[in-house]
């Protein structure tokens, strides 16, 4: 039996984006969870590409679709998919295992 893996948490810089419709914005802090330091290093190396993906994803959201717990769960799944999308053509996907919001403000 394998011992449980130790999680590695990687906080990202704060995201501030205008939401679809332009009247409101989202400011959020996101932490990614990994089980492999090599994956953390790979994501750090390609952080400009990852941040660009996440900014595009977050700014395509509408405030009314981010209200409920279920809405936020859907967003975490979309963020996970964006982070894990290969950073190099024909490359392997990254292996982030969870997305955690440590701050989430819509104004």
N, C-alpha and C positions, 0 to 999 in steps of 0.2 A: 504494500500500500504506500502510495506516494504521500509525503507530507504536504500540507496545503502550501500553495505558492504565496510568497510575500508580494503584496501589491506595491507597485511603484506609481506614485501620483505625480502628475506633471501639470502644474497650473499654467494656464496661458495668460497672456496679457489681456487686459480688459477690452471687450468689444463694445463699441458704440456705433449704432447704425440707425439710419432713418428707416422706418418701416414702410411697407407699401402704402401708398396713399399720401405719404409725405407729411402728414399732420403730427405723427407721433414718432418717438424713437425708442430704441431698446438699448439698455446698457446692461451687460452681463459679464460675469466672470465664470469661466469654464475651467474645470480640471479634468484631464484625461487620466484613465487608469490603464496601466500595462502590467504584465508579469515578466517582461524581458527587457533588461537594460539596453540591449542592442536596438530594440524597437524605439525606445525613448530617444536614443542617439540619432536614429534615422529620421524621426519626426523633427527633432531639433535642427538637423542639417537642412531639411526641406521646409522649415517653418514658414518662409514667405509664401510658398505655394499652398500650404495647409491653411494659413490665415486668409489668403485670397479666396479659397473655396468657402471657408466659413463666413467671411464677410458677405459674399454673394448669396449664400444660403440664408443667412440671418436677415439681410436686407430685402429678401423676396417674401418675407412673412408679413402678414397683416396683424395688427394688434388684436383684433377680435378672434384670431385663430390661435392665440397664445394665452388664453385666459384660464383654462382648466388644467387640472393635473394630467389628464389624458392628452391634452394638447402639448404639454411640455414633454411628456413621454415620447410622443411622435417626433418632436423636434430633437430629442436626444438620439433617437434612432437615425434620423437624417444626418445629424452631426457625426455620429459614429460611422455611417456609410461614407461620408465625405472625407473623414480623416483616414479611413482604411483603404480608400481608393488608391491604387498604386501611384507612386510619385514619378515613376519612370515608365516610358512606353514598354509594354510587355513585362513590366516588373511585377514582383509579388506584392499583394496587398499588405498594408501595415496590420498590426495586431493589437490595436487598442481594444480593450474589453468593456469599458464603461465610460460614460460622460456624466459629469456631476456639475450642477449649477451651484456656485457658491455665492452668487448674487444675481438677481434678475429683476430689473426695474424697467417698466414701460411708462413713459410720460408723454 
